[in-house]
Amino acid sequence: MNHIARQNCGGSHSVSLPLFRKIAVIGIFTLFACAAQTTVSEKSDTTLPNRAVEAAQPLGVAVLPVKNMTTIYGENTSVRSPLTGKMFITGPVTEEAPILLAERMVALLEEIPGYDVLPPERTRVVYEQELSGGPSRFLDRQSLARLGQRLGVDAVMVSHIYRFRERQGNRLAARSPASVAFDMQLVLTDRGRIVWNGHADETQSALSEDLFQIGKFIRRQGRWITAGEMTDASLSMIFESFPSP
């Protein structure tokens, strides 16, 4: 589901309004009608196991440690997502960023009724055992399914972070804007099928550089946000389509 929307916007204006008021009216109309988003989530037609209904048990989801792709490929490199093939440009990733992303994902999952969430600190050992080939190796869907079976869960959440560049400056003036890129997939343990995936890829820009970003500009109150704030906003949008048990 792609949330990118572009429209040619217009409206009627009264000749009695001063020019600056006409511009304000058109601007407000544009605010609500035109926006561009870089956050995307998709859900496949594959249904989740029906254990929650049949046995009144929550569905187990194991959240794996977030994979830092920049440590593998370096910065400013075009990299494909290991599971979806989507392209991302790597960039700096702060040391705490993978942990931050994992914690935010776990928090959002725990808010959804019907899921029993296994956090990364409880999946790390088995995950590293499955990898067992060095930091540059990735698990395919079959390996992820096997890992999930070892952990005794119904699905595995795998994620990769490509960029987490912090804002340089303050809320009113930034020498360098925040920039984040990450993706995540929910893989069923019994079939190795990807039933849901989401990604975010954004570098904040000035409104003068892209008028189609006016919706975000207003939501952010005209401020330059941090990479953490950008991550939170993106995750909130992504998880709107997360499947219910």
Contacts in CASP RR format, 6 or more apart in sequence:
PFRMAT RR
TARGET T0000
AUTHOR 0000-0000-0000
METHOD contacts of the structure
MODEL  1
MNHIARQNCGGSHSVSLPLFRKIAVIGIFTLFACAAQTTVSEKSDTTLPN
RAVEAAQPLGVAVLPVKNMTTIYGENTSVRSPLTGKMFITGPVTEEAPIL
LAERMVALLEEIPGYDVLPPERTRVVYEQELSGGPSRFLDRQSLARLGQR
LGVDAVMVSHIYRFRERQGNRLAARSPASVAFDMQLVLTDRGRIVWNGHA
DETQSALSEDLFQIGKFIRRQGRWITAGEMTDASLSMIFESFPSP
1 40 0 8 1.000
1 41 0 8 1.000
1 42 0 8 1.000
1 43 0 8 1.000
1 241 0 8 1.000
2 40 0 8 1.000
3 37 0 8 1.000
3 39 0 8 1.000
3 40 0 8 1.000
3 237 0 8 1.000
4 36 0 8 1.000
4 37 0 8 1.000
4 38 0 8 1.000
5 34 0 8 1.000
5 35 0 8 1.000
5 36 0 8 1.000
5 37 0 8 1.000
6 34 0 8 1.000
6 36 0 8 1.000
6 212 0 8 1.000
7 33 0 8 1.000
7 34 0 8 1.000
9 26 0 8 1.000
9 29 0 8 1.000
9 30 0 8 1.000
9 33 0 8 1.000
9 34 0 8 1.000
10 26 0 8 1.000
10 29 0 8 1.000
10 30 0 8 1.000
11 26 0 8 1.000
11 29 0 8 1.000
13 22 0 8 1.000
13 25 0 8 1.000
13 26 0 8 1.000
17 25 0 8 1.000
27 214 0 8 1.000
30 211 0 8 1.000
30 214 0 8 1.000
31 214 0 8 1.000
31 215 0 8 1.000
31 218 0 8 1.000
34 211 0 8 1.000
34 212 0 8 1.000
34 214 0 8 1.000
34 215 0 8 1.000
35 212 0 8 1.000
35 213 0 8 1.000
35 214 0 8 1.000
35 215 0 8 1.000
35 216 0 8 1.000
36 210 0 8 1.000
36 212 0 8 1.000
36 213 0 8 1.000
36 216 0 8 1.000
37 216 0 8 1.000
37 237 0 8 1.000
38 200 0 8 1.000
38 201 0 8 1.000
38 202 0 8 1.000
39 199 0 8 1.000
39 200 0 8 1.000
39 202 0 8 1.000
39 233 0 8 1.000
39 234 0 8 1.000
39 237 0 8 1.000
39 238 0 8 1.000
40 198 0 8 1.000
40 199 0 8 1.000
40 200 0 8 1.000
40 238 0 8 1.000
41 196 0 8 1.000
41 197 0 8 1.000
41 198 0 8 1.000
41 199 0 8 1.000
41 237 0 8 1.000
41 238 0 8 1.000
41 239 0 8 1.000
41 240 0 8 1.000
41 241 0 8 1.000
41 242 0 8 1.000
42 196 0 8 1.000
42 197 0 8 1.000
42 198 0 8 1.000
42 241 0 8 1.000
43 195 0 8 1.000
43 196 0 8 1.000
43 241 0 8 1.000
43 242 0 8 1.000
43 243 0 8 1.000
44 193 0 8 1.000
44 194 0 8 1.000
44 195 0 8 1.000
44 196 0 8 1.000
46 188 0 8 1.000
46 191 0 8 1.000
46 193 0 8 1.000
46 195 0 8 1.000
47 195 0 8 1.000
48 59 0 8 1.000
48 154 0 8 1.000
48 155 0 8 1.000
48 188 0 8 1.000
48 195 0 8 1.000
48 243 0 8 1.000
48 245 0 8 1.000
49 59 0 8 1.000
49 154 0 8 1.000
49 188 0 8 1.000
49 190 0 8 1.000
51 57 0 8 1.000
51 59 0 8 1.000
51 154 0 8 1.000
51 245 0 8 1.000
52 58 0 8 1.000
52 59 0 8 1.000
52 114 0 8 1.000
52 245 0 8 1.000
53 245 0 8 1.000
58 114 0 8 1.000
58 115 0 8 1.000
58 116 0 8 1.000
58 245 0 8 1.000
59 114 0 8 1.000
59 115 0 8 1.000
59 116 0 8 1.000
59 154 0 8 1.000
59 155 0 8 1.000
59 245 0 8 1.000
60 115 0 8 1.000
60 116 0 8 1.000
60 117 0 8 1.000
60 118 0 8 1.000
60 152 0 8 1.000
60 153 0 8 1.000
60 154 0 8 1.000
60 155 0 8 1.000
61 109 0 8 1.000
61 115 0 8 1.000
61 116 0 8 1.000
61 117 0 8 1.000
61 118 0 8 1.000
61 153 0 8 1.000
61 154 0 8 1.000
61 155 0 8 1.000
61 156 0 8 1.000
61 157 0 8 1.000
61 186 0 8 1.000
62 118 0 8 1.000
62 122 0 8 1.000
62 123 0 8 1.000
62 147 0 8 1.000
62 148 0 8 1.000
62 151 0 8 1.000
62 152 0 8 1.000
62 153 0 8 1.000
62 155 0 8 1.000
62 156 0 8 1.000
62 157 0 8 1.000
63 102 0 8 1.000
63 105 0 8 1.000
63 106 0 8 1.000
63 109 0 8 1.000
63 117 0 8 1.000
63 118 0 8 1.000
63 119 0 8 1.000
63 120 0 8 1.000
63 123 0 8 1.000
63 157 0 8 1.000
64 120 0 8 1.000
64 123 0 8 1.000
64 127 0 8 1.000
64 147 0 8 1.000
64 156 0 8 1.000
64 157 0 8 1.000
64 158 0 8 1.000
64 159 0 8 1.000
65 98 0 8 1.000
65 102 0 8 1.000
65 120 0 8 1.000
65 123 0 8 1.000
65 124 0 8 1.000
65 127 0 8 1.000
66 98 0 8 1.000
66 99 0 8 1.000
66 101 0 8 1.000
66 102 0 8 1.000
66 120 0 8 1.000
66 159 0 8 1.000
66 160 0 8 1.000
66 161 0 8 1.000
66 182 0 8 1.000
67 98 0 8 1.000
67 138 0 8 1.000
67 158 0 8 1.000
67 159 0 8 1.000
67 160 0 8 1.000
67 161 0 8 1.000
68 93 0 8 1.000
68 97 0 8 1.000
68 98 0 8 1.000
68 160 0 8 1.000
68 161 0 8 1.000
69 79 0 8 1.000
69 88 0 8 1.000
69 90 0 8 1.000
69 93 0 8 1.000
69 160 0 8 1.000
69 161 0 8 1.000
69 162 0 8 1.000
70 90 0 8 1.000
70 91 0 8 1.000
70 92 0 8 1.000
70 93 0 8 1.000
70 161 0 8 1.000
70 162 0 8 1.000
70 163 0 8 1.000
71 93 0 8 1.000
71 135 0 8 1.000
72 135 0 8 1.000
72 136 0 8 1.000
73 79 0 8 1.000
73 90 0 8 1.000
74 90 0 8 1.000
74 91 0 8 1.000
75 90 0 8 1.000
75 91 0 8 1.000
75 92 0 8 1.000
76 89 0 8 1.000
76 90 0 8 1.000
76 91 0 8 1.000
77 89 0 8 1.000
77 90 0 8 1.000
78 87 0 8 1.000
78 88 0 8 1.000
78 89 0 8 1.000
79 87 0 8 1.000
79 88 0 8 1.000
79 89 0 8 1.000
79 90 0 8 1.000
79 162 0 8 1.000
80 86 0 8 1.000
80 87 0 8 1.000
80 88 0 8 1.000
81 87 0 8 1.000
81 88 0 8 1.000
81 160 0 8 1.000
81 183 0 8 1.000
81 199 0 8 1.000
82 138 0 8 1.000
82 140 0 8 1.000
82 160 0 8 1.000
83 140 0 8 1.000
83 141 0 8 1.000
83 158 0 8 1.000
83 185 0 8 1.000
83 187 0 8 1.000
83 194 0 8 1.000
83 197 0 8 1.000
84 183 0 8 1.000
84 185 0 8 1.000
84 194 0 8 1.000
84 197 0 8 1.000
84 199 0 8 1.000
86 183 0 8 1.000
86 199 0 8 1.000
88 162 0 8 1.000
88 163 0 8 1.000
88 181 0 8 1.000
88 183 0 8 1.000
88 199 0 8 1.000
88 201 0 8 1.000
89 162 0 8 1.000
89 163 0 8 1.000
89 181 0 8 1.000
90 162 0 8 1.000
90 163 0 8 1.000
90 181 0 8 1.000
91 162 0 8 1.000
91 163 0 8 1.000
91 164 0 8 1.000
91 165 0 8 1.000
91 179 0 8 1.000
91 181 0 8 1.000
92 163 0 8 1.000
92 164 0 8 1.000
92 165 0 8 1.000
93 161 0 8 1.000
93 162 0 8 1.000
93 163 0 8 1.000
93 164 0 8 1.000
94 164 0 8 1.000
94 166 0 8 1.000
94 227 0 8 1.000
97 161 0 8 1.000
97 164 0 8 1.000
97 227 0 8 1.000
98 161 0 8 1.000
100 228 0 8 1.000
100 231 0 8 1.000
101 159 0 8 1.000
101 161 0 8 1.000
101 164 0 8 1.000
101 182 0 8 1.000
101 231 0 8 1.000
102 119 0 8 1.000
102 120 0 8 1.000
102 159 0 8 1.000
104 231 0 8 1.000
104 232 0 8 1.000
104 235 0 8 1.000
105 157 0 8 1.000
105 159 0 8 1.000
105 184 0 8 1.000
105 235 0 8 1.000
106 117 0 8 1.000
106 119 0 8 1.000
106 120 0 8 1.000
108 235 0 8 1.000
108 236 0 8 1.000
108 239 0 8 1.000
108 242 0 8 1.000
109 115 0 8 1.000
109 117 0 8 1.000
109 157 0 8 1.000
109 242 0 8 1.000
110 117 0 8 1.000
112 239 0 8 1.000
112 242 0 8 1.000
112 244 0 8 1.000
113 244 0 8 1.000
113 245 0 8 1.000
114 244 0 8 1.000
114 245 0 8 1.000
115 245 0 8 1.000
116 153 0 8 1.000
118 151 0 8 1.000
118 153 0 8 1.000
123 151 0 8 1.000
126 147 0 8 1.000
126 150 0 8 1.000
126 151 0 8 1.000
127 139 0 8 1.000
127 147 0 8 1.000
130 139 0 8 1.000
130 143 0 8 1.000
130 146 0 8 1.000
130 147 0 8 1.000
130 150 0 8 1.000
131 137 0 8 1.000
131 139 0 8 1.000
139 147 0 8 1.000
139 158 0 8 1.000
141 187 0 8 1.000
141 192 0 8 1.000
141 193 0 8 1.000
141 194 0 8 1.000
142 192 0 8 1.000
144 156 0 8 1.000
144 158 0 8 1.000
144 187 0 8 1.000
144 192 0 8 1.000
145 156 0 8 1.000
145 187 0 8 1.000
145 188 0 8 1.000
145 189 0 8 1.000
145 190 0 8 1.000
145 191 0 8 1.000
145 192 0 8 1.000
147 156 0 8 1.000
148 155 0 8 1.000
148 156 0 8 1.000
148 189 0 8 1.000
149 189 0 8 1.000
152 189 0 8 1.000
153 189 0 8 1.000
154 188 0 8 1.000
154 189 0 8 1.000
154 190 0 8 1.000
155 186 0 8 1.000
155 187 0 8 1.000
155 188 0 8 1.000
155 189 0 8 1.000
155 195 0 8 1.000
156 186 0 8 1.000
156 187 0 8 1.000
156 189 0 8 1.000
157 184 0 8 1.000
157 185 0 8 1.000
157 186 0 8 1.000
157 187 0 8 1.000
158 184 0 8 1.000
158 185 0 8 1.000
158 187 0 8 1.000
159 182 0 8 1.000
159 183 0 8 1.000
159 184 0 8 1.000
159 185 0 8 1.000
160 182 0 8 1.000
160 183 0 8 1.000
160 184 0 8 1.000
161 181 0 8 1.000
161 182 0 8 1.000
162 181 0 8 1.000
162 182 0 8 1.000
162 183 0 8 1.000
162 201 0 8 1.000
163 179 0 8 1.000
163 180 0 8 1.000
163 181 0 8 1.000
163 182 0 8 1.000
163 201 0 8 1.000
164 179 0 8 1.000
164 180 0 8 1.000
164 181 0 8 1.000
164 182 0 8 1.000
164 227 0 8 1.000
164 231 0 8 1.000
165 176 0 8 1.000
165 178 0 8 1.000
165 179 0 8 1.000
165 180 0 8 1.000
165 203 0 8 1.000
165 227 0 8 1.000
166 178 0 8 1.000
166 226 0 8 1.000
166 227 0 8 1.000
167 174 0 8 1.000
167 176 0 8 1.000
167 177 0 8 1.000
167 178 0 8 1.000
167 204 0 8 1.000
167 224 0 8 1.000
167 225 0 8 1.000
167 226 0 8 1.000
167 227 0 8 1.000
168 174 0 8 1.000
168 175 0 8 1.000
168 176 0 8 1.000
169 175 0 8 1.000
169 176 0 8 1.000
169 224 0 8 1.000
170 224 0 8 1.000
171 223 0 8 1.000
171 224 0 8 1.000
171 225 0 8 1.000
172 223 0 8 1.000
172 224 0 8 1.000
173 224 0 8 1.000
174 204 0 8 1.000
174 224 0 8 1.000
177 203 0 8 1.000
177 204 0 8 1.000
177 205 0 8 1.000
177 224 0 8 1.000
178 203 0 8 1.000
178 204 0 8 1.000
178 224 0 8 1.000
178 225 0 8 1.000
178 226 0 8 1.000
178 227 0 8 1.000
178 228 0 8 1.000
178 229 0 8 1.000
178 230 0 8 1.000
179 202 0 8 1.000
179 203 0 8 1.000
179 204 0 8 1.000
179 227 0 8 1.000
179 230 0 8 1.000
180 200 0 8 1.000
180 201 0 8 1.000
180 202 0 8 1.000
180 227 0 8 1.000
180 228 0 8 1.000
180 230 0 8 1.000
180 231 0 8 1.000
180 234 0 8 1.000
181 199 0 8 1.000
181 200 0 8 1.000
181 201 0 8 1.000
181 202 0 8 1.000
182 199 0 8 1.000
182 200 0 8 1.000
182 231 0 8 1.000
183 197 0 8 1.000
183 198 0 8 1.000
183 199 0 8 1.000
183 200 0 8 1.000
184 197 0 8 1.000
184 198 0 8 1.000
184 199 0 8 1.000
184 238 0 8 1.000
185 194 0 8 1.000
185 196 0 8 1.000
185 197 0 8 1.000
185 198 0 8 1.000
186 194 0 8 1.000
186 195 0 8 1.000
186 196 0 8 1.000
186 197 0 8 1.000
186 242 0 8 1.000
186 243 0 8 1.000
187 193 0 8 1.000
187 194 0 8 1.000
187 195 0 8 1.000
188 195 0 8 1.000
195 243 0 8 1.000
196 241 0 8 1.000
196 242 0 8 1.000
196 243 0 8 1.000
198 238 0 8 1.000
199 238 0 8 1.000
200 230 0 8 1.000
200 231 0 8 1.000
200 234 0 8 1.000
200 235 0 8 1.000
200 238 0 8 1.000
202 230 0 8 1.000
202 234 0 8 1.000
204 224 0 8 1.000
204 225 0 8 1.000
204 230 0 8 1.000
205 213 0 8 1.000
207 213 0 8 1.000
207 214 0 8 1.000
207 217 0 8 1.000
207 222 0 8 1.000
219 233 0 8 1.000
225 233 0 8 1.000
END
